[in-house]
Amino acid sequence: MLFDALIIKVASRCNLNCSYCFMYNLGDSSYKLQPKFMSFDTVDAILKKTQNFIEKYNKKSFTFIFHGGEPLLAPKKFYVSFVEKANKLQKTLKGVTFYYDLQSNGALIDKDWIYLFKSLKIHPSISIDGTERAHDMYRIDHKGKGSYKKVVAAAKLVKNKLGILDIVCVINTEETPQEVYNSFKELNADSVNFLIPDYTHDNLPKKTSNHTSLGKWMIALFDIWIKDKNRYKIPIFIGFLNRLMRIKENTRNESTVLIIESNGEIEAIDSLKACGNNFTKTSLNILKHNLDDIETSSLGKLYFSDYSSKLCYQCEQCPLKDICTGGRLVHRYSQKNGFNNPSIYCNDLIDFIAHIQHYFIRCFPELHESENIEKIDPKEIREYLQNLPEKGEQKNESELEQFATQNLLSA
């Protein structure tokens, strides 16, 4: 199987109350039935089943990602025990390397936590949504107060004491890309993983009076980033660039990560909680089942084996499907059609992919001419998709293939 990491839901509650959070505020209340913290019995089962999985699939590396809720609500002794047990297991698995990551909202990080991270070789990542204005629009505590100042203080501490600062940022198009980019430059970030907000066809993002489309926002950020010789890493951009150049990605994405809830339940990625209450439940538990049993559930099989290949009819005919891969699974969902829809961000992705392809053509005009590569025209692609014949009618496959070839960069 593809996945090589487990997200360990150490805690099922959070000290913040982010309004866009798929865990607590997008309709799924299953967390209320979860134990607040993961038990040591569950940890033992996780490590045993991880051993079985590694041996069965001959994995050479495996990552444990501590997550929540907010994982720092759990006591420090939990992490000491987990890592000690895992390191002991690693010694019995010849040629296998374990890595430990942690995703935190940052509000609880202090010098004691930094010392623990350093001693246990846990690599933390902090959630910051750019500027104070953008961050405090949504990332508030349970009293409605913004968390930016605490989180930025934690980020500076992490950078100063650990030397590396990785950030996760949910895109907020109400703030300018330049301001957001600069805010992370000021923190001396090493990597910023920009996330597209998790909405579905049944729960679309609200448009404000000063609305900027996601596509235009990403294009502006890309232009800022690509011109900066001292740029920090932005994984979403690197992923699109690699796919345009037909370079096989060697980076982790969410379809290579499996979830273990605080009660031991085995699930696909939890962004799918945005699709509805109990949507991610599989009736599988690490105490009774193996990790690869996830493929016995229809959602698990779709997510880990089929989601980038089983696309809706429109996506199947789209010449950009190998670049966008249909978008993230959660963005395709509707109660009416399940995942049999294009992404709600389809137009944004078309615009963005066209923009970075045009950038490549400007950089390598000789390749453009020698390979007879035509520029992607977003308007032309949209018209093509809108005028597709009904599913089941005969289509000119050679014409479709020619259209795709002319509009994409070749290897």
LUMTOR-300533 format. One line per field, with one value per residue (C-alpha): residue in three letters; residue number from 1; chain; x, y, z. Coordinates in Angstrom, 1 decimal. Example, Ala and Ser with C-alpha at 12.3 -4.5 7.8 and 13.67 -1.06 7.14 Angstrom:
rest = Ala,Ser $
nr = 1,2 $
kette = A,A $
xx = 12.3,13.7 $
yy = -4.5,-1.1 $
zz = 7.8,7.1 $
//
This chain:
rest = Met,Leu,Phe,Asp,Ala,Leu,Ile,Ile,Lys,Val,Ala,Ser,Arg,Cys,Asn,Leu,Asn,Cys,Ser,Tyr,Cys,Phe,Met,Tyr,Asn,Leu,Gly,Asp,Ser,Ser,Tyr,Lys,Leu,Gln,Pro,Lys,Phe,Met,Ser,Phe,Asp,Thr,Val,Asp,Ala,Ile,Leu,Lys,Lys,Thr,Gln,Asn,Phe,Ile,Glu,Lys,Tyr,Asn,Lys,Lys,Ser,Phe,Thr,Phe,Ile,Phe,His,Gly,Gly,Glu,Pro,Leu,Leu,Ala,Pro,Lys,Lys,Phe,Tyr,Val,Ser,Phe,Val,Glu,Lys,Ala,Asn,Lys,Leu,Gln,Lys,Thr,Leu,Lys,Gly,Val,Thr,Phe,Tyr,Tyr,Asp,Leu,Gln,Ser,Asn,Gly,Ala,Leu,Ile,Asp,Lys,Asp,Trp,Ile,Tyr,Leu,Phe,Lys,Ser,Leu,Lys,Ile,His,Pro,Ser,Ile,Ser,Ile,Asp,Gly,Thr,Glu,Arg,Ala,His,Asp,Met,Tyr,Arg,Ile,Asp,His,Lys,Gly,Lys,Gly,Ser,Tyr,Lys,Lys,Val,Val,Ala,Ala,Ala,Lys,Leu,Val,Lys,Asn,Lys,Leu,Gly,Ile,Leu,Asp,Ile,Val,Cys,Val,Ile,Asn,Thr,Glu,Glu,Thr,Pro,Gln,Glu,Val,Tyr,Asn,Ser,Phe,Lys,Glu,Leu,Asn,Ala,Asp,Ser,Val,Asn,Phe,Leu,Ile,Pro,Asp,Tyr,Thr,His,Asp,Asn,Leu,Pro,Lys,Lys,Thr,Ser,Asn,His,Thr,Ser,Leu,Gly,Lys,Trp,Met,Ile,Ala,Leu,Phe,Asp,Ile,Trp,Ile,Lys,Asp,Lys,Asn,Arg,Tyr,Lys,Ile,Pro,Ile,Phe,Ile,Gly,Phe,Leu,Asn,Arg,Leu,Met,Arg,Ile,Lys,Glu,Asn,Thr,Arg,Asn,Glu,Ser,Thr,Val,Leu,Ile,Ile,Glu,Ser,Asn,Gly,Glu,Ile,Glu,Ala,Ile,Asp,Ser,Leu,Lys,Ala,Cys,Gly,Asn,Asn,Phe,Thr,Lys,Thr,Ser,Leu,Asn,Ile,Leu,Lys,His,Asn,Leu,Asp,Asp,Ile,Glu,Thr,Ser,Ser,Leu,Gly,Lys,Leu,Tyr,Phe,Ser,Asp,Tyr,Ser,Ser,Lys,Leu,Cys,Tyr,Gln,Cys,Glu,Gln,Cys,Pro,Leu,Lys,Asp,Ile,Cys,Thr,Gly,Gly,Arg,Leu,Val,His,Arg,Tyr,Ser,Gln,Lys,Asn,Gly,Phe,Asn,Asn,Pro,Ser,Ile,Tyr,Cys,Asn,Asp,Leu,Ile,Asp,Phe,Ile,Ala,His,Ile,Gln,His,Tyr,Phe,Ile,Arg,Cys,Phe,Pro,Glu,Leu,His,Glu,Ser,Glu,Asn,Ile,Glu,Lys,Ile,Asp,Pro,Lys,Glu,Ile,Arg,Glu,Tyr,Leu,Gln,Asn,Leu,Pro,Glu,Lys,Gly,Glu,Gln,Lys,Asn,Glu,Ser,Glu,Leu,Glu,Gln,Phe,Ala,Thr,Gln,Asn,Leu,Leu,Ser,Ala $
nr = 1,2,3,4,5,6,7,8,9,10,11,12,13,14,15,16,17,18,19,20,21,22,23,24,25,26,27,28,29,30,31,32,33,34,35,36,37,38,39,40,41,42,43,44,45,46,47,48,49,50,51,52,53,54,55,56,57,58,59,60,61,62,63,64,65,66,67,68,69,70,71,72,73,74,75,76,77,78,79,80,81,82,83,84,85,86,87,88,89,90,91,92,93,94,95,96,97,98,99,100,101,102,103,104,105,106,107,108,109,110,111,112,113,114,115,116,117,118,119,120,121,122,123,124,125,126,127,128,129,130,131,132,133,134,135,136,137,138,139,140,141,142,143,144,145,146,147,148,149,150,151,152,153,154,155,156,157,158,159,160,161,162,163,164,165,166,167,168,169,170,171,172,173,174,175,176,177,178,179,180,181,182,183,184,185,186,187,188,189,190,191,192,193,194,195,196,197,198,199,200,201,202,203,204,205,206,207,208,209,210,211,212,213,214,215,216,217,218,219,220,221,222,223,224,225,226,227,228,229,230,231,232,233,234,235,236,237,238,239,240,241,242,243,244,245,246,247,248,249,250,251,252,253,254,255,256,257,258,259,260,261,262,263,264,265,266,267,268,269,270,271,272,273,274,275,276,277,278,279,280,281,282,283,284,285,286,287,288,289,290,291,292,293,294,295,296,297,298,299,300,301,302,303,304,305,306,307,308,309,310,311,312,313,314,315,316,317,318,319,320,321,322,323,324,325,326,327,328,329,330,331,332,333,334,335,336,337,338,339,340,341,342,343,344,345,346,347,348,349,350,351,352,353,354,355,356,357,358,359,360,361,362,363,364,365,366,367,368,369,370,371,372,373,374,375,376,377,378,379,380,381,382,383,384,385,386,387,388,389,390,391,392,393,394,395,396,397,398,399,400,401,402,403,404,405,406,407,408,409,410,411 $
kette = A,A,A,A,A,A,A,A,A,A,A,A,A,A,A,A,A,A,A,A,A,A,A,A,A,A,A,A,A,A,A,A,A,A,A,A,A,A,A,A,A,A,A,A,A,A,A,A,A,A,A,A,A,A,A,A,A,A,A,A,A,A,A,A,A,A,A,A,A,A,A,A,A,A,A,A,A,A,A,A,A,A,A,A,A,A,A,A,A,A,A,A,A,A,A,A,A,A,A,A,A,A,A,A,A,A,A,A,A,A,A,A,A,A,A,A,A,A,A,A,A,A,A,A,A,A,A,A,A,A,A,A,A,A,A,A,A,A,A,A,A,A,A,A,A,A,A,A,A,A,A,A,A,A,A,A,A,A,A,A,A,A,A,A,A,A,A,A,A,A,A,A,A,A,A,A,A,A,A,A,A,A,A,A,A,A,A,A,A,A,A,A,A,A,A,A,A,A,A,A,A,A,A,A,A,A,A,A,A,A,A,A,A,A,A,A,A,A,A,A,A,A,A,A,A,A,A,A,A,A,A,A,A,A,A,A,A,A,A,A,A,A,A,A,A,A,A,A,A,A,A,A,A,A,A,A,A,A,A,A,A,A,A,A,A,A,A,A,A,A,A,A,A,A,A,A,A,A,A,A,A,A,A,A,A,A,A,A,A,A,A,A,A,A,A,A,A,A,A,A,A,A,A,A,A,A,A,A,A,A,A,A,A,A,A,A,A,A,A,A,A,A,A,A,A,A,A,A,A,A,A,A,A,A,A,A,A,A,A,A,A,A,A,A,A,A,A,A,A,A,A,A,A,A,A,A,A,A,A,A,A,A,A,A,A,A,A,A,A,A,A,A,A,A,A,A,A,A,A,A,A,A,A,A,A,A,A,A,A,A,A,A,A,A,A,A,A,A,A,A,A,A,A,A,A,A,A,A,A,A,A $
xx = 0.0,1.1,0.9,4.0,2.8,0.3,-1.4,-1.8,-4.7,-3.2,-6.0,-9.5,-10.1,-8.6,-7.7,-8.7,-12.0,-11.1,-14.3,-13.2,-12.1,-13.3,-12.9,-15.3,-17.1,-18.1,-20.9,-19.1,-19.6,-18.0,-15.2,-17.6,-17.6,-13.9,-11.7,-10.0,-6.5,-5.1,-4.5,-1.2,-3.0,-3.9,-0.3,0.9,-1.5,-0.4,3.2,2.5,0.3,2.9,5.5,3.3,2.7,6.3,7.3,4.5,5.2,8.9,8.8,12.2,11.0,7.8,6.6,4.5,2.7,1.3,-1.9,-5.3,-7.3,-4.3,-1.6,0.1,-3.0,-1.6,1.0,4.7,5.0,2.8,5.4,8.3,6.7,5.6,9.0,10.9,8.7,8.9,12.7,12.9,10.8,12.9,16.0,14.3,13.4,16.7,17.1,14.0,14.0,11.3,10.5,8.4,6.5,3.9,1.3,0.3,-1.6,1.4,-0.5,0.9,4.5,7.1,10.7,9.8,8.0,11.0,13.3,11.1,11.0,14.7,15.4,12.9,13.8,10.2,9.8,7.0,5.0,2.8,-0.5,-0.3,-2.6,-0.2,-0.8,-2.4,-5.5,-5.8,-5.0,-7.3,-10.3,-10.7,-8.1,-9.7,-9.9,-13.1,-13.7,-13.5,-10.1,-7.4,-4.4,-1.8,0.5,0.9,1.4,4.0,5.9,6.0,7.1,10.1,11.0,10.9,13.1,15.6,15.9,15.4,16.7,13.9,10.4,7.7,4.3,0.9,-1.3,-5.0,-5.3,-7.4,-8.1,-9.3,-5.6,-3.2,-0.7,2.1,1.3,0.9,4.2,6.0,4.7,6.4,9.6,9.7,9.5,12.3,10.1,11.8,8.5,4.9,2.4,-0.5,-3.8,-6.9,-9.9,-12.0,-15.4,-17.8,-20.5,-23.0,-21.0,-19.4,-17.2,-18.9,-18.0,-17.4,-17.6,-13.9,-13.8,-10.7,-10.9,-8.6,-7.0,-6.1,-4.8,-2.6,-1.3,-0.3,1.4,3.3,4.6,5.9,7.4,9.1,10.8,12.3,15.8,15.7,12.2,11.0,9.6,5.9,4.9,1.7,3.6,6.4,3.8,2.2,5.6,6.8,3.6,3.9,7.5,6.5,8.8,7.7,7.0,9.0,7.0,4.3,0.7,-2.4,-3.1,0.0,-1.1,-3.5,-5.4,-5.6,-8.2,-7.8,-9.9,-7.9,-10.4,-8.7,-9.8,-8.9,-7.7,-9.9,-10.5,-13.3,-15.2,-16.3,-18.5,-20.9,-21.3,-19.5,-18.5,-15.0,-16.1,-15.0,-15.9,-12.2,-10.1,-6.3,-7.1,-8.7,-7.7,-4.5,-3.6,-4.2,-7.7,-8.6,-9.0,-11.9,-14.0,-15.3,-14.1,-10.6,-10.2,-11.3,-8.9,-5.8,-6.1,-8.6,-9.2,-6.7,-7.8,-11.6,-12.7,-16.0,-16.8,-15.9,-12.5,-11.8,-12.1,-10.1,-6.6,-5.3,-6.4,-2.8,-1.8,-4.6,-5.5,-9.1,-8.2,-8.5,-11.2,-13.1,-13.6,-15.4,-18.1,-21.9,-24.7,-26.3,-23.5,-20.9,-17.5,-18.7,-18.1,-15.3,-13.6,-15.4,-12.1,-12.0,-11.9,-9.3,-7.1,-7.4,-6.3,-3.4,-2.1,-2.3,-0.3,2.6,2.7,3.0,5.8,7.7,7.2,8.7,11.7,12.3,11.2,13.4,11.6,8.3,9.2,11.0,8.3,5.5,3.8,0.8,-0.1,-3.0,-6.0,-8.2,-11.2,-10.8,-10.6,-13.7,-15.7,-14.4,-15.6,-19.0,-19.6,-18.8,-21.3,-23.4,-21.7,-22.1,-22.1,-19.2,-16.2,-13.3,-10.6,-7.8,-9.0,-9.1,-5.7,-4.4,-6.0,-4.3,-0.9,-1.0,-1.9,0.5,4.3,5.9,8.6 $
yy = 0.0,3.6,5.1,5.3,7.5,7.5,10.5,9.7,11.5,12.0,14.3,14.7,18.1,21.5,24.7,26.8,27.0,27.7,28.5,26.6,23.5,20.2,18.5,20.6,23.2,21.7,19.3,16.3,15.8,12.4,13.8,14.1,10.2,10.0,9.7,13.0,11.3,8.2,5.3,3.4,0.2,1.9,3.0,-0.6,-1.8,0.9,-0.1,-3.8,-3.3,-0.9,-3.6,-6.1,-3.5,-2.6,-6.3,-7.1,-4.2,-3.9,-0.3,1.4,4.4,5.3,8.5,9.0,12.4,13.5,15.4,16.3,18.3,19.9,17.2,19.4,19.0,15.5,15.1,15.0,11.5,10.3,11.3,10.0,6.6,6.5,7.4,5.1,2.1,3.0,3.4,0.0,-1.5,0.2,-1.6,-4.9,-3.8,-3.9,-1.1,0.8,4.4,6.0,9.8,11.8,14.9,16.9,19.4,22.0,25.2,26.6,28.3,26.0,25.7,26.9,26.1,22.9,21.6,22.7,20.7,17.6,17.9,18.2,15.3,13.0,14.2,15.3,17.8,20.3,22.2,25.2,26.4,30.1,31.8,34.6,38.0,38.8,40.1,36.9,34.5,36.0,36.0,32.3,30.9,32.0,30.5,29.4,33.0,34.4,35.9,35.7,33.5,35.2,36.7,33.5,31.4,33.8,33.8,30.0,30.1,32.3,30.0,27.0,28.7,30.0,26.7,24.0,25.9,24.9,26.4,24.6,26.3,25.2,28.0,27.8,30.2,33.3,35.3,38.3,39.1,40.0,37.4,39.9,40.6,36.8,36.0,38.8,37.7,34.3,35.8,37.9,34.7,33.2,30.2,27.3,25.8,27.0,24.4,26.4,24.6,25.2,25.6,22.5,23.0,20.8,21.3,21.3,23.9,26.4,29.2,32.5,35.4,38.7,42.2,42.3,38.6,37.4,34.1,31.3,31.0,34.7,34.6,31.6,33.1,36.3,34.3,32.2,35.2,36.7,33.4,32.5,35.9,35.6,34.2,33.4,31.9,29.4,26.1,26.0,22.3,22.9,24.9,22.4,19.6,21.4,22.2,18.6,17.3,19.8,18.7,15.0,14.6,11.9,13.4,12.2,14.2,13.1,14.0,13.2,10.0,8.5,9.1,7.0,8.3,6.6,8.3,8.6,5.5,3.5,3.8,3.5,6.2,7.9,11.5,13.6,16.5,14.2,15.0,18.1,15.8,15.0,13.6,10.3,10.3,8.9,6.1,2.6,0.3,-0.6,-0.3,-0.8,-3.0,-5.6,-4.8,-4.3,-1.1,-2.4,-3.4,0.2,-1.1,-3.2,-0.1,1.6,5.1,3.7,1.9,5.0,7.2,5.1,3.3,5.0,8.6,10.1,7.6,7.3,10.7,12.1,12.1,15.8,15.3,12.1,14.1,17.1,17.5,18.8,15.8,14.5,17.8,18.5,14.8,16.0,18.1,17.0,14.4,16.5,19.3,16.9,15.8,16.4,14.5,14.1,12.5,11.5,12.1,12.0,15.7,18.0,20.0,23.1,24.8,23.5,26.9,28.1,25.1,25.6,29.2,28.4,25.5,27.6,30.4,28.3,26.5,30.0,30.7,27.6,28.6,32.0,30.4,27.8,29.2,26.8,23.8,25.4,25.8,22.5,20.4,22.4,23.0,25.2,27.5,26.3,28.6,28.5,29.9,27.2,24.4,25.6,25.8,22.4,20.9,22.7,21.4,17.8,15.2,13.4,10.5,7.4,9.1,8.3,10.7,11.2,9.8,10.8,14.4,14.4,12.9,15.6,18.3,17.1,16.7,20.3,21.9,20.2,20.2,17.0,15.2 $
zz = 0.0,-0.6,2.9,4.9,7.8,10.6,12.0,15.7,17.2,20.6,21.8,20.6,22.0,21.2,23.1,20.0,18.2,14.6,12.7,9.5,11.4,9.8,13.2,15.1,13.1,9.7,10.9,12.3,16.0,16.3,18.4,21.3,21.6,21.5,24.7,25.3,25.2,23.6,25.9,26.2,25.2,22.0,21.5,22.0,19.4,17.0,17.3,16.9,13.8,12.4,12.7,10.9,8.1,7.7,7.4,5.0,2.6,3.1,4.1,4.7,6.5,8.5,10.1,13.2,13.1,16.5,15.9,17.4,18.3,19.9,20.6,23.3,25.5,26.2,29.0,28.1,29.5,26.6,24.1,26.2,26.4,22.8,21.3,23.7,22.7,19.0,19.1,20.8,18.0,15.3,16.5,15.8,12.2,10.3,7.8,8.8,10.0,12.1,12.0,14.4,13.4,15.3,14.1,16.6,16.7,18.6,21.5,24.1,22.9,25.5,26.4,28.2,25.0,22.9,25.2,24.8,21.0,20.9,23.2,21.4,17.9,17.3,14.4,15.1,12.5,13.5,12.1,11.2,8.7,7.6,9.0,12.4,10.6,8.5,11.3,13.9,11.5,12.1,14.5,17.8,21.2,23.0,24.2,20.7,21.1,18.4,18.9,16.6,19.2,21.2,18.1,16.5,19.8,19.7,16.1,16.9,19.8,17.5,14.9,17.5,19.5,16.8,13.8,11.4,11.2,9.1,8.9,7.8,6.5,5.4,2.5,3.4,0.2,2.2,3.0,0.2,-1.0,-0.6,3.1,3.8,2.0,3.8,7.2,6.8,5.5,8.7,10.7,8.6,7.8,6.0,4.6,4.4,3.4,2.0,2.3,0.1,2.5,2.9,1.4,-0.6,-3.2,-0.3,1.7,-0.6,0.7,1.2,-1.1,0.5,-1.1,-1.6,-2.8,-4.7,-6.4,-5.1,-8.5,-8.8,-5.2,-5.8,-9.1,-7.3,-4.5,-7.1,-8.9,-5.6,-4.6,-7.9,-8.2,-4.7,-4.8,-1.1,-1.2,1.4,0.3,-0.7,-1.2,-3.2,-5.8,-6.0,-6.5,-9.5,-11.0,-10.7,-12.4,-15.2,-15.8,-15.4,-12.4,-10.1,-6.7,-3.7,-1.1,1.3,0.5,2.4,0.4,1.9,5.4,7.5,10.6,14.0,16.2,20.0,20.6,18.0,15.1,11.7,9.2,5.9,6.1,8.4,6.0,4.8,8.0,6.2,4.1,7.0,10.5,11.1,7.4,8.0,10.3,9.0,12.0,12.0,15.2,15.7,18.7,16.4,12.8,10.7,9.1,5.5,6.5,5.6,2.0,3.1,3.6,0.4,1.5,2.5,-0.8,-2.8,-0.8,-0.8,-4.1,-6.5,-5.8,-8.3,-11.0,-10.5,-11.6,-12.7,-16.4,-16.9,-15.2,-17.2,-20.4,-19.2,-20.7,-17.4,-15.3,-15.0,-13.5,-11.1,-10.5,-10.0,-7.0,-3.4,-2.7,-0.2,-2.7,-5.1,-2.6,-2.8,-1.1,-4.5,-6.4,-3.8,-5.2,-8.8,-9.3,-10.4,-7.7,-6.4,-7.2,-10.8,-12.5,-10.0,-10.8,-14.5,-14.2,-11.9,-14.0,-17.1,-15.4,-14.3,-17.7,-19.3,-16.8,-18.0,-21.6,-20.9,-19.2,-21.9,-25.2,-27.2,-25.6,-26.4,-30.0,-30.5,-28.9,-30.5,-27.1,-27.2,-24.3,-22.2,-22.8,-19.7,-21.6,-24.3,-21.8,-20.0,-23.2,-24.2,-20.9,-21.0,-24.5,-23.8,-25.2,-22.6,-21.0,-23.1,-26.5,-28.8,-28.6,-30.9,-28.7,-31.2,-31.2,-27.4,-27.2,-29.6,-27.6,-24.4,-26.0,-27.5,-24.2,-21.8,-21.3,-22.5,-20.7 $
//
